[in-house]
Each structure stands twice: as C-alpha cells, then as structure tokens.
C-alpha cells in the first residue's frame, strides 16, 4: 500500500514543500527512511514507531519505506515526525488517502504521541497558501502563529490521535483564528523608554532623527558616560509603526529562529545589540543547520554595535557587503540560503582605549596608541556610515536643567512625514528610503544648484572624500531637505550633511 502526505522544510526564510511518501509491503520487517536526511530526521524513525505504539496502533510486521522528496534537498529538524506517522497510518488504511489532499502537516512527536512545537511555522504556512494548500495541521503551540496567514485554515493539534480524528472527520475541529487588524490596533505603543529622558545632546538627537528618516547608518563617538547607548536604545521609539507586510517579513525570520515567544506576529521594530565577543557566524547567520544571524534578526529595525572598536576586525568587516546589498547569502555544500538584512546600523565607540581623547586632562594615550585603536575600524567600513556624530561629555548644568525635552512621539511625527515624502517620490521605484539611492537615482533625485555644487566640490577636495562618501553626503542632504519639506536641496542641507562627515575627518583624518 502506498500513500503520500505533504510537509515542508525551511529554505532561507521560505517554506519548501516536501512530499512524504510511505510504502508498506510484504517482506522482512523493516522501517527505513530515505531522502537526504539530517540526523534529527533519521532519528524520527524511532520516535514515530514508539509514538504509534503508545497511541494504540499495533502495526503488522511489514516492510515500511518512507521517502522525503525532493531527495536532493537536505531535510533538517523534527517537523517531519508527524507527517511521517500520518503517511504510515494512511498506508495501513487507518486514514483515507483522499483526506490528505491539499493538507500540509508539520509537528514533532514525543514518545507518548503528544505533539511538540517546532520552529518556522509562519513561513511554512505562508508558502503552503501560495502553493494552493487549503489546510495546515500544526502543533497547538504554533497555531496562532500560523493563523495570521489569510486564505488557509490552520488547525492546532496536541496529540497524534487528534490528527487522525481530524483527518477522518470523526469530530468537528475549529480552525484557529487571529484578528490581525485587532492585533495591530491593540498593540501598546507606549514605550518604557523615551527621548524625553535624555538631557542635552541636541546635536546627537538631531543627527539620529535624520538617520532614522532616511535609514542612514550612524556612528556615535565620544567619552564613556556621554549617553551614546542611552540614545541608541531609544531609536526604535521614533521609527514609524510596522505595516502588516513588514511585520510578516520580520515574523518569518523570528519564526525560523524560534524567537516568537508565543506571539503570532512581531509588532515592534527589532533592536538587536550583540556583545562585542560575538562570532562571525552568529552575526551573519549560518551554522551546520543554517539559521538567521543578528543582521537578519535586525531586519527593518536597528542593529546596535556598542564599543565598535572592541569587535573582532574580521567580524565587523563582513558587514560591508550586507550593508550594500541589504541581504546576506550563506552558501553550504547542499544549498545556498539568502536572508534579508535591511537594517539600520547604529554604532558607538570611544575615541581611544581609555575613552577620553582628545581631552588631555583625562587622556594619557599616546598619538600612536590612539591611531592604533581607531585603526581597528577600516576606511571601507567607515565610509558606510552616512553620519558620524560626536557625543560630548555632559556637564552638571546640562543635567540639572529643567527645560522640557522633546518626546519620542513628537520626533516620530516629523520622521513619519519625511518617510511619506520618500514613499511618494519613489513609489514607482524599488526604493523605500534615501539611503537606498543608487548613483543613477542620485543624479535624478538629488539635483543641485550652482551654489550647492560649488560648496560640495570645495568639501570634496578639502576633505579628500571618496566617491562613496560623496554619494552619501548627497543622500543625507536629500533626507535633511525632506525633513524641512523642501523639494530642492539647498546649501544649508548640504552644509549640515558635510558636517556629519567632519567627525570622522577629525579622528581618522589626522
């Protein structure tokens, strides 16, 4: 007897449909599984056999062969346990074969026959809908996650017996339902942290506002205790709310990584802050079983690298390509995986090993020691920061001032207006932010008058700028003009954009 069930594997951030074929025949009793299987899938043979026994199914002594197709794609994880068990039961006649039509099944089996949660349910259900499936059977704990996908019925099950009852229509099961609009409506926008809590640092706040408007990368340099980390942690509070499409894209990544934490969707922009001891693989993603790294978990949000100069040089250098391409490609022997990496890079660092250069009252570092410390950041990586700002040491009067500071909500309103201007301008282009402008589109959208061209030419020659730095100044100037709701880039916009390149000249240009 032959039967076929359907399941799915994770490939990058998408689901890949896998056919689970089971054949039962006479011969020497044997249970064999084939189809380029990882170690966890090979172990499914014992889990399935014992789970079937403990669920009350006494299978005749037959030769059982299970094939997971396509056989040239490596299968990893424990999500194939349940479809393998169902395919075998169907082959033995416990379930009618027609009930498996247009049904996708995933889940891990325990030895008792209960079904445990798995990672990657959201992208799998999303792909199942695209492939024309009508139903998905998933672990109960993953049901709400899968139910956010419209156009397909998602059933949450707790035991193997429940799945058999569902497929045999023994009793009525109600598909899981999640009101996505209500989820977004009910989310609590009030943050635990707010820009109003940051005293002073007006220049840094202004630079951060500009950076968020155009999704520009920003580097903050200054002494310890000047508020760099405090400012960085509040950046997500001034970013516009996620759209449903953005939320789905982020949630698919977090689902694969197993970081959904019982919530059906990620409703807030990510803020990832890895420690400076992080490995290259953990930052970019990969591993024996490839998973998204920190740069993908920060997609459409913020990747904050505190103490930038303390990171291993070869680790932060791998950021150069993802910062340009907005994606990362992980190549393995059996497949190549692509993960999105459209994050805003925010970095903070001290100007020297003690942290107080150029204040010679506190800093005793020699010039060579300072240069060696700053030299940990290469010029190509430095060029990828559109904005470099100095966070100055606060004095007592600035801390004690009673002046009311702007709230995150007030700043977010201005940011949202500037974002809408960009979306309207690039609505027919594959561009969403000014930071994504290509050299060709810069010529089209960042036209300068005679005065502006002259000012930029002087800065280019005097500051010995690279072509990349030249283009980044124009992108930042375009964002500043959008914040001012100006169609044309003026000299004041160019001047301010040039100022945000002068900090790296101050420290690295000496």
C-alpha positions, -999 to 999 in steps of 0.1 A, spaced: 0 0 0 13 34 -10 4 68 5 16 104 3 14 132 28 27 167 25 50 186 48 76 214 43 112 223 50 127 257 57 149 271 28 162 305 37 132 324 50 107 305 28 90 271 31 98 244 6 70 218 1 82 182 8 63 151 -2 63 123 25 58 91 6 52 58 26 51 23 11 41 -8 31 49 -42 15 54 -78 25 89 -89 33 114 -88 62 100 -64 88 119 -31 84 114 6 88 136 26 65 137 63 57 155 79 27 158 113 10 190 131 21 181 132 58 198 151 86 205 133 119 173 146 136 151 133 107 169 99 108 160 97 145 124 103 136 121 66 127 123 56 164 102 85 176 74 77 151 75 39 158 71 43 196 46 72 193 24 50 171 26 21 196 18 43 226 -11 59 207 -27 24 204 -17 14 169 -5 -21 166 11 -22 131 15 -55 113 51 -68 107 57 -53 73 84 -36 53 79 2 57 98 26 34 94 63 38 108 88 12 111 125 17 110 142 -17 127 161 -34 156 138 -24 183 164 -35 173 189 -7 187 181 28 160 177 54 167 190 89 148 194 121 120 174 138 89 188 120 87 157 98 78 134 126 40 139 124 37 137 85 57 105 85 34 90 111 3 101 92 17 88 59 23 54 75 -11 52 91 -27 61 57 -7 33 40 -20 9 66 -56 21 60 -63 39 92 -68 72 73 -84 76 38 -59 88 13 -82 115 -2 -83 133 32 -46 142 28 -53 161 -4 -44 198 -1 -34 193 35 1 202 48 12 187 81 41 196 104 50 187 140 74 169 163 62 137 181 71 127 216 73 91 225 38 93 242 22 106 210 19 142 220 29 169 195 56 194 204 61 229 189 85 235 160 103 265 145 94 281 112 56 276 112 48 310 98 69 309 66 58 273 61 20 281 63 26 312 41 43 290 14 16 264 17 -11 290 9 10 302 -21 12 265 -33 -26 261 -32 -30 241 0 -63 245 19 -54 233 54 -24 232 76 -21 209 107 4 223 131 13 219 168 -12 236 192 15 260 205 22 271 169 -15 275 158 -18 313 164 14 319 146 1 300 115 -33 315 117 -22 350 108 -19 339 72 -52 345 54 -66 322 28 -58 289 45 -72 271 75 -48 263 103 -56 236 129 -37 233 161 -34 197 175 -20 183 207 -18 145 200 -14 121 172 -49 107 179 -64 142 174 -48 144 139 -63 110 130 -97 122 142 -94 154 123 -85 137 90 -112 111 95 -138 138 103 -147 118 135 -155 151 153 -156 187 143 -124 208 147 -125 246 145 -96 263 127 -75 288 147 -85 324 141 -64 355 147 -78 390 141 -47 407 127 -63 441 125 -72 439 162 -36 428 170 -22 460 154 -50 481 170 -44 468 205 -6 470 205 7 492 232 28 520 215 37 535 249 74 527 254 92 521 286 119 545 274 116 578 257 139 605 242 124 630 267 146 612 293 178 623 275 191 656 288 211 678 263 228 662 234 208 682 209 232 677 181 232 639 186 194 639 187 192 659 155 216 635 138 197 605 149 164 620 137 179 625 103 194 590 103 160 574 111 142 594 84 164 580 56 175 548 73 211 560 73 239 543 92 252 563 121 283 562 142 285 580 176 319 586 191 325 601 225 338 595 260 323 570 284 290 581 301 282 607 274 249 589 266 257 570 234 240 538 245 211 556 260 204 574 227 208 543 207 183 523 227 156 550 221 160 549 183 132 524 177 108 547 197 110 573 169 107 548 140 73 546 122 50 517 131 53 485 112 30 478 83 14 443 81 38 434 52 68 445 72 56 426 103 51 394 83 86 397 69 102 402 103 80 375 119 91 349 93 127 354 103 119 352 140 97 321 135 127 303 118 150 314 147 124 302 173 121 337 189 83 343 185 77 339 223 41 328 220 31 359 200 16 354 165 33 384 150 62 407 157 46 441 161 76 463 170 107 471 151 137 449 162 165 463 182 195 439 183 225 447 204 251 418 202 280 417 226 314 426 211 326 389 216 301 377 190 314 353 163 311 360 126 286 331 122 264 344 149 264 379 134 258 369 98 239 336 102 248 301 91 259 271 111 256 234 103 219 239 101 217 275 87 198 300 107 194 338 105 221 358 123 219 391 142 219 412 110 188 393 98 171 395 132 176 433 129 159 434 95 137 466 92 150 477 126 182 486 143 215 467 147 234 484 175 271 477 179 283 492 212 321 495 217 326 491 179 364 490 182 363 461 206 347 438 180 370 414 162 380 431 130 372 402 107 338 400 123 327 436 116 343 436 82 317 410 70 290 438 74 303 456 44 285 435 17 252 432 36 251 470 42 252 475 4 230 446 -7 205 445 22 208 408 22 233 380 32 239 349 12 250 317 31 264 290 9 267 254 20 276 222 2 239 212 -4 223 246 -9 226 284 -9 204 304 15 195 341 13 185 360 44 173 396 43 194 422 61 178 456 56 188 470 89 199 504 101 234 502 116 240 522 147 274 520 163 291 537 193 327 538 203 352 556 224 379 577 207 407 557 224 413 528 247 408 550 279 379 568 262 388 604 268 409 615 237 414 644 228 408 657 264 445 657 276 434 664 312 420 629 313 436 610 284 472 598 287 471 577 255 499 585 230 491 595 195 503 562 182 481 543 207 451 564 196 458 558 159 462 521 166 428 520 185 409 540 158 427 519 131 406 489 142 378 505 121 388 502 84 382 531 60 358 510 38 336 502 68 338 538 80 327 550 46 295 530 50 284 553 79 264 581 64 265 601 96 293 604 122 284 624 153 303 633 184 286 627 217 301 653 241 306 649 278 277 663 298 283 690 325 263 694 357 242 724 345 230 704 314 219 675 336 201 697 361 183 719 335 146 718 339 139 725 302 113 701 287 128 677 263 111 666 231 93 632 234 97 603 211 62 608 198 69 644 188 101 633 169 83 603 153 56 626 138 83 645 119 100 613 109 67 599 96 61 629 74 96 627 59 91 589 53 58 596 35 76 621 12 101 595 3 75 568 -3 56 592 -26 87 601 -45 99 566 -51 65 549 -54 73 536 -89 109 526 -80 122 497 -60 134 522 -34 119 530 0 145 552 17 170 578 6 198 556 19 190 531 -9 195 556 -37 219 543 -64 244 566 -83 219 568 -112 190 577 -90 211 602 -71 215 622 -103 177 621 -108 165 629 -72 195 649 -57 199 677 -83 220 706 -70 221 743 -80 253 761 -88 259 773 -52 253 738 -38 276 722 -64 304 747 -56 301 740 -18 302 703 -23 332 705 -46 351 725 -21 343 700 6 353 670 -16 387 685 -24 395 698 11 383 667 30 398 643 4 365 624 2 359 591 -16 332 586 -43 312 566 -18 314 594 8 304 620 -19 272 600 -27 264 595 10 266 633 16 240 638 -12 217 611 3 219 627 38 213 661 23 182 647 5 169 635 38 175 668 56 156 685 28 127 661 32 127 668 69 123 705 60 97 695 34 118 711 7 117 698 -28 151 712 -37 183 706 -18 197 739 -5 231 750 7 221 746 44 212 710 37 245 703 20 264 721 48 247 701 75 254 668 56 290 677 52 293 684 90 282 648 96 313 637 77 337 660 95 337 640 127 354 610 110 378 635 95 386 649 130 396 615 144 406 594 114 419 622 91 448 632 114 
